Amino acid sequence: MRLALEGKPITIFGDGAQLRDYIYATDLADAFLAVGLSPTPSGEVFNCGSGHSVRFREMAEAVVRVLGKGTIEFVPWPPEYEQVETGDVNFGIGKLCRTTGWAPSIPLEEGIDRMHRYFAPRLPPYL
């Protein structure tokens, strides 16, 4: 987002097809609260995410679209990066939702818009 706000290209290694699960901060905080307030046994493990994976390039395209500025530049993977790439990320959140009644409520583009409205007037300290 910072790069797009500065009018600089967002660099994507490879074709950007890797999947990521983006969750807005307030949804994550609400999930933690839901677990903490539920009668869930201590030590239970949950996955938390939006439950909907998005290609990295689609997230970058959404940033450019929502902000109305910025560009995307595809570059080859540096050899050392490809070796540490995490691969696709897709969190199954069914157990969390069933156990606590929690569900994410902020879609990706709305989260990007909220971040934009927060960070745009505060950009200089982040540079």
PEHURA-V720368 format. One record per backbone hydrogen bond with DSSP energy under -0.5 kcal/mol. NH is the residue of the N-H (numbers start at 1). CO is the residue of the C=O. If there is no record, write none. Layout:
BEGIN
nh/co
NH/CO
NH/CO
END
This chain:
BEGIN
nh/co
5/1
6/2
7/4
8/3
10/71
11/9
12/73
14/75
16/13
20/54
22/20
27/24
28/24
29/25
30/26
31/27
32/28
33/29
34/30
35/31
36/32
37/33
38/34
38/35
44/41
54/20
56/18
57/16
58/55
59/55
60/56
61/57
62/58
63/59
64/60
65/61
66/62
67/63
68/64
69/64
71/8
73/10
75/12
81/78
82/78
83/79
84/80
84/81
85/81
89/19
93/91
97/93
98/94
99/95
100/96
101/97
102/96
107/105
111/107
112/108
113/109
114/110
115/111
116/112
117/113
118/114
119/115
120/116
122/119
123/120
125/122
126/123
127/123
127/124
END
